[in-house]
Amino acid sequence: MSKLSTEPLIESLENGAILTHYISNRHKIDAVKYEEEALTLIEEYALNKYGEGDVSKLKEDALQCLLLEAEDVPFKKPKKPAFTFIDLFAGIGGFRLAMQNSGGACVFTSEWDKKAKKTYEANFGEVPFGDITQNLIKGYIPNKFDILCAGFPCQAFSIAGYRKGFTDTRGTLFFDLEQIIEKHKPKVVFLENVKNLVSHDKGRTFQIILDILEKKLKYKVSYKILNTMKHANIPQNRERIFIVAFDPKQVKNFADFKFPSEIPLTKNIHDFLEKDKQPDNFYYNTDHRYYPELSKAMVSKDTVYQWRRVYARENKSNVCPTLTANMGTGGHNVPLILDDYGIRKLTPKECFAFQGYPMDKYILPQIANSKLYMQAGNSVTTTLVEKITRNIIKTL
């Protein structure tokens, strides 16, 4: 092995997405979309770093190192995948984890947030491509794949958002999904969004989305609001709408698809909480201005609380309240618990656990806790997505 080390290679190159997608898809026909650019990037990197030398040898060494790095991740692609999918608005990989657990191979991923990309790469070995609204990025999508996954951004539809409706999809991120679906015609479109999407703008927003999928794109659509605590055996009260659309020309028995039924909640919050004392910065000191009110209200170790401006609200169902991206905006937005050592916030690791991530394997990179909280709140509950995925695969 030459003196070239690829440890800083991905970070040093402007587009690590091209490299990592090429490495993980190099045996597939669509990898030609990445090959020339990937090899050119590696050559330029080698020349810039060393100025001279055996560039062919440096390129070969770099490729070998990249291959090793691609394998050195917690969640590898299946060797013989049962289906392929693309992961749009990928976040930290909740859809991908569910799909891989169901036998699928990701052939393209896109996410614009740099910190989320870092978490995604640490766990899956691929840097997501960037802004999917750009035609250049859309051009890297493989010609054929089975399932399009997208937890498309919901700020415009959420209760906390601006409540702005739209009369068509132009100017929204759904328009980009529409373009991709129309061009590539996947067998299945699998979408997730906030519950309020259904009622937003008196139902007009959701009806437009359904009309696009059903009338324009000719898909057969099913949708349902599911709750993490009722459908995934995870004690988080999290309602989300899931949309599953089949191309009837490619999936003849689309009518066989059913969403998962409710199951008993047999786990409690202690199955997801750390048992030991956590770092001091997660605890409220006794001299904190909210501590008197918190200590008065927080008397049970068997439930989760939320601070509501001037008081602490107990979750009467003894589950975790809905985790939100607002947890990363500071203040007291992170849910609270009482443990053996005091009153504290949930840790980022615990928030990820309440979203179904296997915390014995899933890597949280060294980034600010505020970013990790935001990533957890923005994510799907991956175990619930996996249950839906398995029903999709049965239909396929």
PyMOL commands that set and color helices and strands:
alter all, ss='L'
color gray80, all
select helices_A, chain A and resi 9-12+16-25+29-50+55-71+94-101+114-124+135-138+173-184+195-197+200-216+228-231+254-256+269-271+280-282+291-297+325-329+348-353+369-378+382-395
alter helices_A, ss='H'
color red, helices_A
select strands_A, chain A and resi 83-88+104-109+147-150+188-194+220-227+239-246+305-308+311-314+336-339+342-345
alter strands_A, ss='S'
color yellow, strands_A
deselect
rebuild
show_as cartoon
